[in-house]
Amino acid sequence: MNIVTEGTVMGLRGRLGYFAWPSVARLEDGTFLAVASGYRMRHICPFGRVVASYSKDGISWTPAGVILDTGLDNRDAGILVLPSGKVIVSTFTSHRRALKAAVPFFECSDENKELVSRYIDMTDEELYARYEGGLIATSYDGVRFSYPVKVGLSTPHGPILLSDGRIFYVGTKANGKTDKEGIFYAFSSDEGETFSELYEIKLPETNGLSFYEPTAAETDDGKIVVQIRAQSKETSPEGISLTPLTVYQCLSDDGGKTFSVPYPLGVVGSPPHLFKHSSGKLIMTYGRRELPCGIRGRISCDGGESWGEEFSLSKDAAHIDLGYPCTCETDNGNLLTVYYQAEKKGENAEIKFVIWKL
């Protein structure tokens, strides 16, 4: 693995300059489109909007423009570009209770905490009824997007397209209510206009682990590989897992009718993102929040049956507020990976990129 170049996609100084949880894909004309949650105050706040930045070469990027703003906290932007040119962007919104509970831990001044608390209190309940939970918005030019609609699932980088033309969406339930914990999936045969009923992946019996934020890829021989973030159910007051984040994996060899029981990969870091390279190799990238922190990756040459040695895609970071990498391919077979990172505790996070080759 060799790094070609690296830089910044989005980032700003100031009170609403925090950007995080990106995804990237290529539009029909070859333009790279990166989406993220932006113009935020911090990691948890009520001001997040889904933003987009565009690039012809993956190096120079446009300023971030808002493409989706529900008035709630829009987080985790995913993206899927279909062969028809239709673009699907996914996100989810924070619940009022979660935001209120997080206010005491905001890394900001008392004045800004008061601002956040008042904004949360005054947000119209109608917005929660309409937009709380997992959402998708669609576009045919990658610029102008529809009003979002609820889908009941959420995962950081959104759904994927299978070789038979179906959309496969694996995530956690996100209906804006107290949902059953677990990993669920659904299919769409009409480009995301409607989705099937939810099916559940049976999780292993573990001692105190929770499972979130899955990702998926389809191999050349038709297997569906799903990887899942696993962490301790017990967390610090700020919500940080008391054990290192890790990755579990499961497989389906019958088109998603059934999945094996997820098993641990021994990875230190999460959540993962899976991408199939034109060579057929699977690329797994993930954020490591244990020192030394940074963006890491592994490669599978056998459809996810085994994974190679870990490599680094970023300089070591001094703070754990980073991760959520997402990868796509350039014209010459190189890889473009976007991720987010805050240089120091309490500083704004930025969306970074690295272009690298196998």
C-alpha positions as CSV (number, residue, x, y, z in Angstrom):
1,M,0.0,0.0,0.0
2,N,1.4,3.4,-1.0
3,I,-0.1,6.8,-0.3
4,V,-0.3,9.1,-3.4
5,T,-1.6,12.3,-1.8
6,E,-3.7,13.5,1.1
7,G,-5.6,16.7,2.1
8,T,-8.8,18.2,3.4
9,V,-12.3,18.0,1.8
10,M,-14.3,20.1,4.3
11,G,-13.6,22.1,7.4
12,L,-14.1,25.5,9.0
13,R,-13.0,27.5,12.0
14,G,-15.7,28.9,14.2
15,R,-18.7,27.9,16.3
16,L,-20.4,25.8,13.5
17,G,-17.3,24.5,11.8
18,Y,-17.4,20.8,12.9
19,F,-17.8,18.2,10.1
20,A,-17.9,14.4,10.6
21,W,-19.1,10.9,9.4
22,P,-18.5,11.2,5.6
23,S,-19.1,9.0,2.6
24,V,-17.8,9.2,-1.0
25,A,-18.9,7.9,-4.4
26,R,-18.5,8.7,-8.1
27,L,-21.3,10.2,-10.1
28,E,-22.2,9.1,-13.6
29,D,-19.9,11.7,-15.2
30,G,-17.0,10.7,-13.0
31,T,-17.3,13.5,-10.5
32,F,-16.4,12.5,-6.9
33,L,-19.2,13.4,-4.5
34,A,-18.4,13.5,-0.7
35,V,-21.2,13.9,1.8
36,A,-21.0,14.4,5.5
37,S,-22.8,15.9,8.5
38,G,-21.6,19.5,8.7
39,Y,-22.0,23.0,10.1
40,R,-22.2,21.5,13.5
41,M,-21.0,22.8,16.9
42,R,-19.5,19.5,18.1
43,H,-19.7,15.7,18.0
44,I,-23.2,15.8,19.5
45,C,-25.3,18.9,18.9
46,P,-28.7,19.7,17.3
47,F,-27.4,21.7,14.3
48,G,-26.1,19.0,11.9
49,R,-27.0,19.2,8.3
50,V,-26.1,16.9,5.4
51,V,-23.5,18.7,3.2
52,A,-21.9,17.9,-0.1
53,S,-18.6,18.6,-1.7
54,Y,-17.6,17.9,-5.3
55,S,-14.2,17.1,-7.0
56,K,-13.1,16.2,-10.5
57,D,-9.7,14.8,-9.4
58,G,-10.3,13.8,-5.8
59,I,-7.8,16.5,-4.7
60,S,-9.4,19.9,-5.1
61,W,-12.9,20.1,-3.6
62,T,-15.7,22.6,-3.7
63,P,-16.9,24.4,-0.5
64,A,-19.4,22.3,1.4
65,G,-23.0,23.1,0.4
66,V,-26.1,21.9,2.3
67,I,-28.2,19.3,0.5
68,L,-30.5,18.2,3.3
69,D,-31.6,20.0,6.4
70,T,-34.6,18.8,8.4
71,G,-34.2,21.2,11.3
72,L,-33.1,18.3,13.5
73,D,-29.6,16.9,14.0
74,N,-28.8,15.1,10.7
75,R,-25.9,12.7,11.2
76,D,-24.0,9.9,9.3
77,A,-24.3,10.7,5.6
78,G,-24.2,7.7,3.3
79,I,-24.3,7.6,-0.5
80,L,-25.2,5.2,-3.3
81,V,-25.0,6.0,-7.0
82,L,-27.1,3.7,-9.2
83,P,-26.5,2.8,-12.9
84,S,-29.4,4.9,-13.9
85,G,-27.6,8.0,-12.4
86,K,-30.0,8.2,-9.5
87,V,-28.2,9.1,-6.3
88,I,-29.4,8.0,-2.8
89,V,-28.2,9.8,0.3
90,S,-28.9,8.4,3.7
91,T,-28.8,10.0,7.1
92,F,-30.5,9.7,10.5
93,T,-31.6,12.2,13.2
94,S,-30.9,12.4,16.9
95,H,-33.7,12.0,19.4
96,R,-34.4,14.9,21.7
97,R,-33.8,12.8,24.8
98,A,-30.3,11.8,23.6
99,L,-29.4,15.5,22.8
100,K,-30.6,16.7,26.2
101,A,-28.7,14.0,28.0
102,A,-25.5,14.9,26.1
103,V,-25.6,18.7,26.9
104,P,-23.6,18.4,30.2
105,F,-20.7,16.8,28.3
106,F,-20.5,19.3,25.5
107,E,-16.9,20.6,25.0
108,C,-18.0,24.2,24.8
109,S,-18.6,27.3,26.8
110,D,-21.6,27.6,29.2
111,E,-23.0,30.2,26.8
112,N,-23.0,27.8,24.0
113,K,-24.4,25.0,26.2
114,E,-27.3,27.3,27.0
115,L,-27.8,28.0,23.3
116,V,-27.9,24.3,22.5
117,S,-30.3,23.5,25.3
118,R,-32.7,26.3,24.3
119,Y,-32.6,25.2,20.7
120,I,-33.4,21.6,21.6
121,D,-36.4,22.8,23.8
122,M,-37.9,25.0,21.1
123,T,-37.7,22.4,18.3
124,D,-41.2,21.7,17.0
125,E,-42.5,18.2,17.8
126,E,-43.9,18.1,14.3
127,L,-40.3,17.9,13.0
128,Y,-39.6,14.9,15.2
129,A,-42.8,13.2,14.0
130,R,-41.9,13.8,10.4
131,Y,-38.1,13.3,10.3
132,E,-36.9,11.4,13.4
133,G,-35.1,8.2,12.6
134,G,-33.5,6.8,9.4
135,L,-34.0,8.8,6.2
136,I,-33.1,8.8,2.5
137,A,-33.2,11.6,-0.1
138,T,-32.8,11.1,-3.8
139,S,-31.4,13.0,-6.8
140,Y,-30.8,12.6,-10.5
141,D,-27.9,15.1,-10.8
142,G,-26.2,14.7,-7.4
143,V,-27.0,18.4,-6.6
144,R,-30.7,18.8,-6.1
145,F,-32.2,16.4,-3.7
146,S,-35.8,15.4,-2.8
147,Y,-37.3,15.9,0.6
148,P,-36.2,13.0,2.8
149,V,-38.4,10.0,3.6
150,K,-38.3,7.5,6.4
151,V,-36.9,4.1,5.8
152,G,-36.6,2.6,9.3
153,L,-32.9,1.7,9.0
154,S,-29.7,3.5,9.5
155,T,-26.0,2.8,9.0
156,P,-23.1,5.3,8.4
157,H,-22.5,4.7,4.7
158,G,-25.9,3.7,3.5
159,P,-27.1,0.9,1.3
160,I,-25.2,-1.0,-1.5
161,L,-26.2,-2.3,-4.9
162,L,-26.1,-6.0,-5.6
163,S,-25.2,-7.6,-9.0
164,D,-28.9,-8.7,-9.5
165,G,-30.0,-5.0,-9.4
166,R,-31.5,-5.1,-5.9
167,I,-30.5,-2.6,-3.2
168,F,-29.3,-4.2,0.0
169,Y,-29.6,-2.0,3.1
170,V,-28.2,-3.4,6.4
171,G,-28.4,-1.3,9.5
172,T,-29.9,-0.8,12.9
173,K,-33.6,0.1,13.4
174,A,-34.1,3.8,13.3
175,N,-37.8,4.8,13.6
176,G,-37.4,7.5,16.1
177,K,-38.7,5.3,19.0
178,T,-37.2,2.8,21.4
179,D,-36.4,0.0,18.9
180,K,-35.2,-3.5,19.5
181,E,-31.4,-3.7,19.4
182,G,-29.9,-5.8,16.7
183,I,-28.8,-5.8,13.0
184,F,-31.5,-5.9,10.4
185,Y,-31.6,-5.7,6.6
186,A,-34.1,-5.0,3.8
187,F,-34.1,-5.1,0.0
188,S,-35.4,-2.7,-2.7
189,S,-36.1,-3.7,-6.3
190,D,-37.3,-0.3,-7.4
191,E,-34.2,1.9,-6.9
192,G,-35.1,2.7,-3.3
193,E,-38.7,3.8,-3.8
194,T,-39.9,1.0,-1.5
195,F,-38.2,-1.5,0.8
196,S,-39.1,-5.0,1.8
197,E,-39.9,-6.1,5.3
198,L,-37.0,-6.2,7.8
199,Y,-35.0,-9.4,8.3
200,E,-32.8,-9.9,11.3
201,I,-29.2,-11.2,11.4
202,K,-28.8,-13.5,14.4
203,L,-26.1,-12.1,16.6
204,P,-23.7,-14.2,18.7
205,E,-24.1,-14.7,22.5
206,T,-21.4,-12.3,23.9
207,N,-20.5,-11.0,27.3
208,G,-21.6,-7.4,27.3
209,L,-21.2,-6.4,23.7
210,S,-23.5,-4.2,21.6
211,F,-23.6,-4.3,17.8
212,Y,-24.0,-1.2,15.6
213,E,-23.2,0.5,12.3
214,P,-22.8,-2.4,9.8
215,T,-21.4,-2.2,6.3
216,A,-21.7,-4.6,3.4
217,A,-20.1,-5.6,0.1
218,E,-20.8,-8.3,-2.6
219,T,-18.0,-10.5,-3.8
220,D,-17.4,-11.5,-7.4
221,D,-18.9,-14.9,-6.7
222,G,-22.1,-13.4,-5.2
223,K,-21.5,-13.7,-1.5
224,I,-22.7,-10.8,0.7
225,V,-20.1,-9.9,3.3
226,V,-21.4,-7.9,6.3
227,Q,-19.2,-6.4,9.0
228,I,-20.5,-4.8,12.2
229,R,-19.1,-2.5,14.9
230,A,-18.9,-4.2,18.3
231,Q,-18.4,-2.4,21.5
232,S,-18.9,-2.7,25.3
233,K,-22.5,-2.2,26.5
234,E,-20.9,-0.4,29.4
235,T,-19.7,3.1,28.5
236,S,-18.2,6.2,30.2
237,P,-20.6,9.1,31.0
238,E,-19.6,10.6,27.6
239,G,-20.7,7.4,25.9
240,I,-17.2,6.0,25.2
241,S,-16.8,2.3,25.1
242,L,-14.8,0.9,28.0
243,T,-13.2,-1.7,25.8
244,P,-11.6,-1.2,22.4
245,L,-14.0,-1.1,19.4
246,T,-13.8,-4.1,17.2
247,V,-15.3,-5.7,14.1
248,Y,-17.5,-8.8,13.7
249,Q,-18.2,-10.4,10.3
250,C,-20.9,-12.6,8.8
251,L,-21.5,-14.0,5.3
252,S,-24.4,-15.0,3.1
253,D,-24.0,-17.3,0.1
254,D,-27.7,-17.4,-0.8
255,G,-28.4,-13.8,-1.9
256,G,-29.2,-12.6,1.6
257,K,-31.8,-15.2,2.5
258,T,-29.7,-16.3,5.4
259,F,-26.5,-15.1,7.1
260,S,-23.9,-16.9,9.2
261,V,-23.6,-15.9,12.9
262,P,-21.1,-13.0,13.1
263,Y,-17.7,-13.8,14.4
264,P,-14.8,-11.5,15.6
265,L,-12.0,-10.5,13.2
266,G,-9.6,-9.5,16.0
267,V,-9.5,-5.9,14.6
268,V,-8.8,-3.0,17.0
269,G,-11.0,-0.3,15.6
270,S,-14.5,0.4,14.2
271,P,-16.9,1.1,12.5
272,P,-15.7,-0.6,9.3
273,H,-16.4,0.2,5.7
274,L,-16.3,-2.4,2.9
275,F,-15.5,-1.7,-0.7
276,K,-14.9,-4.1,-3.6
277,H,-12.1,-3.0,-5.9
278,S,-12.3,-3.6,-9.7
279,S,-9.7,-6.4,-9.1
280,G,-12.2,-8.2,-7.0
281,K,-10.3,-7.6,-3.8
282,L,-12.3,-6.4,-0.7
283,I,-11.0,-3.3,1.0
284,M,-11.8,-2.8,4.7
285,T,-11.1,0.5,6.3
286,Y,-11.8,1.6,9.9
287,G,-10.9,4.1,12.5
288,R,-8.6,3.2,15.4
289,R,-9.5,5.1,18.6
290,E,-6.8,3.4,20.8
291,L,-3.4,5.0,20.8
292,P,-1.8,5.3,18.3
293,C,-5.1,6.6,16.8
294,G,-5.7,6.8,13.1
295,I,-7.3,5.3,10.0
296,R,-6.4,1.7,9.3
297,G,-7.1,-0.8,6.5
298,R,-6.9,-4.4,5.5
299,I,-7.3,-6.3,2.2
300,S,-9.0,-9.6,1.4
301,C,-8.1,-11.5,-1.7
302,D,-10.6,-14.4,-1.1
303,G,-13.9,-12.7,-0.7
304,G,-13.6,-11.9,3.0
305,E,-12.7,-15.4,4.1
306,S,-9.4,-14.0,5.4
307,W,-7.8,-10.6,5.8
308,G,-4.3,-9.4,5.4
309,E,-2.1,-7.4,7.7
310,E,-3.2,-4.0,9.0
311,F,-1.8,-0.9,7.3
312,S,-2.2,2.8,8.1
313,L,-3.8,5.4,5.9
314,S,-3.2,8.5,8.1
315,K,-0.7,10.0,10.4
316,D,-1.1,9.1,14.0
317,A,-3.6,11.3,15.8
318,A,-3.5,12.5,19.3
319,H,-7.3,12.4,19.9
320,I,-10.0,9.7,19.5
321,D,-12.5,11.9,17.7
322,L,-11.9,10.4,14.3
323,G,-12.8,7.6,11.9
324,Y,-15.8,6.5,9.7
325,P,-13.6,6.1,6.6
326,C,-15.3,5.4,3.2
327,T,-13.6,4.4,0.0
328,C,-14.2,4.5,-3.7
329,E,-12.1,3.9,-6.8
330,T,-10.4,6.3,-9.2
331,D,-9.9,5.9,-13.0
332,N,-6.5,4.3,-12.7
333,G,-7.5,1.8,-10.0
334,N,-6.2,3.8,-7.1
335,L,-8.4,4.3,-4.0
336,L,-9.9,7.5,-2.6
337,T,-10.7,7.3,1.1
338,V,-12.5,10.0,3.1
339,Y,-12.7,10.2,6.9
340,Y,-13.1,12.7,9.7
341,Q,-10.7,13.8,12.4
342,A,-10.3,16.4,15.1
343,E,-6.7,17.3,15.7
344,K,-7.2,18.0,19.5
345,K,-9.9,17.5,22.0
346,G,-12.4,20.3,21.8
347,E,-11.4,21.4,18.3
348,N,-13.5,21.2,15.2
349,A,-13.3,18.0,13.2
350,E,-12.6,18.1,9.4
351,I,-13.3,15.8,6.5
352,K,-9.9,14.5,5.3
353,F,-9.0,12.5,2.2
354,V,-6.2,10.2,1.2
355,I,-5.5,8.8,-2.3
356,W,-3.6,5.5,-2.2
357,K,-2.8,2.5,-4.3
358,L,-2.6,-1.2,-3.7
